[in-house]
């Protein structure tokens, strides 16, 4: 009897040990899935259902194989992990398309489609060496792109659709529209006979939903209510991007272009990037910052024109009361006097994706400045 009991205990112990080892191997396999994908060519398999009541996408929780935003090393020239923060700064043209580099993998001097890779660059803008498989020889020299709060775009499209619906409720009910200190849309309605601000779209999720809509459809889709507002849809889009991003730090070109790819912002006139494919082996396309809507030419950003007429009122807090500290001052002067604009500016408008990124980053810096100081109020002017 005792012998049978000892045998049973030993069997159970061995079974538990086997289960533990299997769980550990599964966990290791999950963590290494990106490494496996990097060996698998242009495709990327994977599955996983997940909790049907969860807002998380099917590829959340480490199941990177099902993430449509990730492709293997053989087509990226970078090591791509499960988080968007693993993407690198690339050599790009004025539109934002990656400049592709050729690696003669089979040493036959003949170019084939699977021998082209995007080109990561270092902090000096110099191309980084790629190995025989198109991967980085020294990944430590590459510049990771930090998306911060913009990782909200990892949510399913239904989440952005719901956020867009919330924004449309107040926009479609609006009587007039203007832009706030950093360029976000402000809705005005008549209250007690006076045109009054009833809402500024400041939710990060609603802002990114609007960004997606604006970049794909301008004011010709769901936002037709704004068509006669006199507002530039693409300048509004840049401020929506800023409102969805972190309020500290800076925004660069790669962050903008990667986000466009994540939420499928290619517009009505996408530009194909020769020799570049997504993980499904489909051609990669990019938003055309060179022609915008095919009528206005390239995107143009003018910092002075944007901020010189937006005013801030500064206050002194004395004995529990806020007292105006002189006359209102323009956002432009307030920022420049303090050296708070971070993006390179030489007094002339910037164009293409460089100009758009400058517009986004300037809006981020203004937002941080005003939100970080309780002694500042925006002087809103009712639209005519």
MOUR-V341992 format. One record per pair of residues at least 12 apart in sequence whose ideal C-beta (glycine too) atoms are under 7 Angstrom apart, sorted by the first residue. I is the first residue (numbers start at 0). J is the second residue. D is the distance in Angstrom with one decimal. If there is no record, write none. Layout:
I,J,D / I,J,D
This chain:
29,61,4.4 / 30,61,6.9 / 32,63,5.2 / 32,64,5.3 / 33,63,5.6 / 33,79,6.6 / 33,80,5.3 / 33,81,6.3 / 36,64,6.2 / 36,71,4.6 / 37,71,4.7 / 37,72,3.7 / 37,73,6.9 / 39,71,5.5 / 40,71,6.6 / 40,73,5.9 / 41,70,6.9 / 41,73,7.0 / 41,74,5.3 / 41,276,5.7 / 41,278,6.4 / 41,280,4.6 / 42,278,6.3 / 42,279,7.0 / 42,280,6.6 / 43,64,5.9 / 43,69,6.5 / 43,70,6.1 / 43,71,6.2 / 43,278,4.3 / 44,64,5.6 / 45,62,6.1 / 45,64,2.2 / 45,65,4.0 / 46,65,5.7 / 47,62,4.2 / 47,65,5.7 / 54,154,6.1 / 54,155,6.7 / 54,158,6.0 / 56,153,6.4 / 56,155,5.6 / 61,81,6.5 / 63,81,3.9 / 66,81,6.6 / 67,278,6.9 / 68,261,5.3 / 69,81,6.9 / 69,278,6.7 / 70,277,6.2 / 70,278,3.5 / 72,132,6.7 / 72,133,6.5 / 72,134,4.8 / 73,132,6.2 / 73,133,5.9 / 74,116,6.9 / 74,276,6.0 / 75,116,6.7 / 75,117,5.9 / 76,116,3.6 / 76,117,4.8 / 76,118,6.2 / 76,119,6.0 / 76,129,5.5 / 76,133,5.0 / 76,134,6.9 / 76,135,6.9 / 77,119,5.5 / 77,135,6.3 / 77,141,6.7 / 78,134,6.7 / 78,135,6.7 / 78,138,5.7 / 83,146,4.6 / 83,150,6.0 / 83,257,6.8 / 84,143,5.8 / 84,144,7.0 / 84,145,5.6 / 84,146,6.2 / 85,143,6.6 / 86,144,4.9 / 86,257,5.7 / 87,119,4.4 / 87,141,4.3 / 87,142,6.0 / 87,143,6.1 / 87,144,6.6 / 88,119,6.7 / 88,120,5.9 / 88,142,4.0 / 88,144,6.2 / 88,251,6.9 / 88,253,4.9 / 89,117,5.1 / 89,118,6.1 / 89,119,5.8 / 89,120,6.7 / 89,253,6.2 / 90,118,4.3 / 90,120,5.1 / 90,126,6.1 / 91,252,6.3 / 91,256,7.0 / 93,351,4.2 / 93,352,6.6 / 93,353,6.9 / 94,270,5.9 / 94,285,6.1 / 94,287,6.3 / 94,288,5.4 / 94,289,5.4 / 94,351,6.3 / 94,352,6.1 / 95,252,6.2 / 95,256,4.3 / 95,285,5.7 / 95,288,6.2 / 95,352,3.9 / 96,270,6.5 / 96,272,4.5 / 96,285,5.0 / 97,117,4.1 / 97,118,6.9 / 97,272,6.5 / 97,275,6.4 / 98,118,5.9 / 99,115,4.6 / 99,116,6.7 / 99,117,6.4 / 99,274,4.7 / 99,275,6.0 / 100,116,5.7 / 100,118,4.4 / 100,129,6.9 / 101,114,5.7 / 101,115,5.6 / 102,114,5.5 / 102,116,6.2 / 102,129,5.8 / 102,133,5.4 / 104,131,6.3 / 112,274,6.2 / 115,274,3.8 / 116,129,6.1 / 116,133,4.0 / 117,275,6.9 / 119,135,6.2 / 119,141,4.6 / 121,140,5.0 / 122,142,6.3 / 127,140,5.5 / 127,141,6.0 / 144,253,4.8 / 144,254,5.4 / 144,257,6.2 / 146,254,6.4 / 147,244,6.5 / 147,245,3.8 / 147,248,7.0 / 148,203,6.1 / 148,243,7.0 / 148,244,6.0 / 148,245,5.0 / 149,243,6.0 / 149,244,5.2 / 149,258,5.8 / 151,203,6.2 / 151,204,5.9 / 151,207,6.3 / 151,243,6.9 / 152,207,6.0 / 152,258,6.2 / 152,261,5.0 / 152,262,5.1 / 159,207,6.5 / 159,208,4.4 / 159,211,6.1 / 162,202,7.0 / 162,204,4.3 / 162,205,4.6 / 162,208,4.0 / 163,208,3.9 / 163,209,6.8 / 163,212,6.1 / 163,221,6.7 / 165,205,5.8 / 166,200,5.5 / 166,205,4.4 / 166,208,6.3 / 166,209,5.7 / 167,221,6.2 / 169,186,5.3 / 169,198,4.6 / 170,186,6.3 / 170,222,6.9 / 170,224,5.4 / 170,225,7.0 / 171,224,5.3 / 173,186,3.9 / 173,187,6.4 / 173,188,6.2 / 173,224,6.9 / 174,187,5.9 / 174,188,5.1 / 174,189,6.1 / 175,187,4.2 / 175,194,6.4 / 175,382,4.4 / 176,225,6.1 / 176,228,4.4 / 176,230,6.6 / 176,382,6.4 / 177,379,7.0 / 177,380,7.0 / 177,382,4.7 / 178,230,6.6 / 179,199,5.4 / 179,377,5.9 / 180,309,5.4 / 180,311,6.6 / 180,330,5.6 / 180,365,6.0 / 180,369,5.6 / 180,377,4.3 / 181,238,5.8 / 181,241,6.3 / 181,362,4.4 / 181,365,4.4 / 181,366,4.5 / 182,234,6.3 / 182,235,6.7 / 182,237,6.9 / 182,238,3.1 / 182,362,5.3 / 183,199,5.6 / 183,200,5.8 / 183,201,6.1 / 183,238,5.2 / 183,242,5.5 / 184,200,5.0 / 184,235,6.2 / 185,199,4.7 / 185,379,6.8 / 186,198,4.5 / 187,381,6.3 / 187,382,6.5 / 194,381,4.9 / 196,379,6.0 / 201,242,6.1 / 203,242,6.4 / 203,243,4.6 / 206,239,4.4 / 206,242,3.8 / 206,243,4.3 / 207,239,6.9 / 207,243,4.0 / 209,239,4.7 / 210,236,5.3 / 210,239,4.0 / 210,240,5.1 / 210,243,6.5 / 211,262,5.0 / 211,264,5.9 / 213,232,5.2 / 213,235,6.1 / 213,236,3.9 / 213,239,6.6 / 214,236,5.5 / 214,259,6.8 / 214,264,4.0 / 214,266,6.2 / 214,286,6.1 / 215,264,5.9 / 215,266,5.9 / 217,232,4.3 / 217,292,6.0 / 218,232,5.1 / 233,291,6.1 / 233,298,5.9 / 234,358,6.4 / 237,355,5.8 / 237,358,3.8 / 237,359,4.7 / 237,362,6.3 / 238,362,4.8 / 240,255,6.9 / 240,359,4.8 / 241,359,5.1 / 241,362,3.6 / 241,363,4.6 / 241,366,6.1 / 244,363,6.0 / 246,363,6.7 / 246,366,5.7 / 246,367,4.7 / 246,370,6.3 / 247,367,6.0 / 249,341,5.0 / 249,360,5.4 / 250,356,6.1 / 250,359,4.8 / 250,360,4.4 / 250,363,5.8 / 251,356,6.4 / 252,352,5.5 / 252,353,6.7 / 252,356,4.8 / 255,352,6.7 / 255,355,6.5 / 255,356,5.2 / 255,359,6.4 / 256,285,6.9 / 256,352,6.8 / 259,286,5.3 / 264,286,5.6 / 265,284,4.8 / 265,285,6.6 / 265,286,5.5 / 266,286,4.9 / 266,287,6.2 / 268,287,5.2 / 268,290,6.4 / 268,293,5.8 / 269,284,3.7 / 269,285,6.5 / 269,286,6.9 / 269,287,6.7 / 270,284,6.4 / 270,285,5.1 / 270,287,4.8 / 271,284,5.5 / 272,285,6.2 / 288,351,4.6 / 288,352,4.5 / 288,355,5.8 / 289,351,6.0 / 297,350,4.8 / 297,351,5.2 / 298,350,6.4 / 298,351,6.2 / 298,354,5.3 / 298,355,5.0 / 299,348,5.1 / 299,350,5.3 / 299,354,5.8 / 300,348,6.0 / 300,349,5.1 / 300,354,3.8 / 300,355,6.7 / 300,357,5.3 / 300,358,4.3 / 301,348,4.3 / 302,344,5.8 / 302,361,6.0 / 303,331,6.1 / 306,329,6.5 / 306,330,4.2 / 306,331,3.9 / 307,329,5.2 / 307,331,4.6 / 308,329,6.9 / 309,329,6.6 / 309,330,4.4 / 310,327,4.0 / 310,328,6.8 / 310,329,5.9 / 310,378,4.0 / 311,327,6.2 / 311,328,5.7 / 311,330,5.9 / 311,333,5.4 / 311,369,6.9 / 311,375,5.4 / 311,377,6.1 / 311,378,6.7 / 312,327,4.8 / 312,376,4.8 / 312,378,5.4 / 313,325,6.9 / 313,328,6.7 / 313,374,6.1 / 313,375,5.9 / 314,374,4.7 / 314,376,7.0 / 316,374,6.3 / 327,378,4.9 / 330,365,5.9 / 334,364,6.7 / 334,365,6.3 / 334,368,6.5 / 339,364,5.4 / 339,368,5.6 / 340,361,5.9 / 340,364,5.7 / 341,360,6.1 / 341,364,5.7 / 342,357,4.5 / 342,360,4.5 / 342,361,6.1
